[in-house]
């Protein structure tokens, strides 16, 4: 049995908590809050579906049960990605 390389995360992203306002995504030692106001697709989703998250590629997260994919930049800066088109 071999262990993973130093500096390589051994586990993928994880939803660490869910509240009535949003949820926290833990990845690579950092935690990000995704507010339901900024990411409304998750608001009515079942907890099981929110918890099922994958990192499709570095900095790109996918919720297969919801068919939602988000880049880290949109998670960190939701104001740059308005929900309403002009």
Beta strands, then each sheet from edge to edge (+ up, - down):
strand 1: 14-18
strand 2: 22-27
strand 3: 30-35
strand 4: 54-57
strand 5: 60-63
strand 6: 68-71
sheet 1: 1+ 2- 3+
sheet 2: 4+ 5- 6+
end
